[in-house]
């Protein structure tokens, strides 16, 4: 008798049927409970299978009554070369018993952290523009602010480990996939659709830094027209209702999605994850521009605010264990 036969011989058909039925029922509950666009969503170009996002993973843990803890299993921190890499193990427990584990990693050599996109006059001194990758009139240069992203890299590894564990414990790999927005970096290398290039309008000048958790490519842009077309204001944004002007990107009014009719400021106050999620998934260029400018302002306020407490590099216990 083969090993497979031995395993199958010890399984009760009735127990198997009940288990499979329970899994199917639970999958249905999850699909009806989670909110599309916030807890999960379909990433354009990745097929029809929804991607589980961090808010959704946290809700599933609550539904199952699970607690999570995190351990750094491997790390590299080279401050001279600006190389940072973290691998984290997420352990899920119930009533003190270990249920399952997940693994996630993140490093500073991933494209969305390693590079930034700048105008020609912002290229660092001594760098030949002809040697740089270009797209939409911008140049890709090494990110000299990589040290500001160390905490972001650590938290991204933690997030990936969490989602890996949740998909396993809840038997949801059939329903959801891993957060492709994080792991499939190559998807951002494709050229934008021609319609997006034609519809592009002037990019706000206040975009001086990238939002640390988002790919640099969302700030790529072709040369802007010298004057805004009809229905746009001087910043290139679509005119909002009642003749309002978008001097502040936070006043931009979305006319689609779950927050239709709401300003970016009010949306961010209620749901901080929504704008970063939508910015890479909408074909509306005016909305992309407004959201990018708004997130740049949010990031500047974040960096000017209180700093995180120092992180002990010798510990394996993470500050966000819960």
C-alpha positions, 0 to 999 in steps of 0.5 A: 500500500502506498503512502497516499493510500494509507492516508486516504484509508484513514479518512472518513467519507462522512467527515470529509463531506462535512469538512468540505461543506463547512469550507464552502459555507465559510467561503460564502460567508466571507464573500458576503461579509467582506467589502469589495474595494476595501477588503478585497478587489480585482487587480486589473490585468491579473485575471478575475480572481479577487485579491485579499487586502489587509483590511479583509485579512484582519476581518477574517481573523476577527471572525475566526477568533484568531490572534496573530504574532510576528517574528523576524526570521531573517533580516539584512540591514546594510546602511552603507549600501542602503540595502534592507531586507526582512522576512517575517513569520506570522503565527495565528493562534486560538486559545493559546494553540498554534493554528498555522503560520505564514511567511512574507518578505520585503526588501529595498531592491524592489522597484517601487522602493529602489527608484523614483521618477523625476523631471529632467531638471531634478536629475542628481548632479553627475548623472547622465540623463541618456543612461536613465530609463525614461517613461512619460517624460520622466527619468528613473533614478535611484531613491536617495531617501531609502532610509526613510522607508525602513519601517515601511519595508518592515511593515510590508513584510509583516502584511504579506506574512499575515495575508499568507497565513490568513489564506491558509487557515481559512482555506481561501486560496480558492477564493482570493489570491495574495496581494498581487499589488505587492508581489507582482512588481513587473506589472507596473513596467507596462506602458499606459494605454494610449487613451490615458496618454491622450487624456492626461492633463497638467500634473500638480507641481506640489508632488515633491515626494512619493507616497512611501507605500505606493509604486513610483510609476503612479507619478509618471506623466507625459508632457502636459498641454500649455492650457487646460481644455474645457471643463478643467481648471488651471491645475488640470483637474475636472471642474467639481460641482457648483463651480468649486476650484481645486486649489487644494487637492483634498477638495477634489470630488470623486464621481465614481465608486463607493464614495461617489460625491465625496471629497478626498479629504472626507474620504481619507478621514473615514477610510485611509486605505481607500485612496491608495487602493483606488489610485492604481486601479482607476483609468480616470487620469484627473482622479489619479492626479488629484489623489497623487497630489493629496497623498503627497500632502498627507505624506509630508504631514506624516513625515513632519509629525511625531517619529516612531520610537527607535527600533531595537535591531537585536530583538525578534519581537515586533512592535506591532505584535498583537 
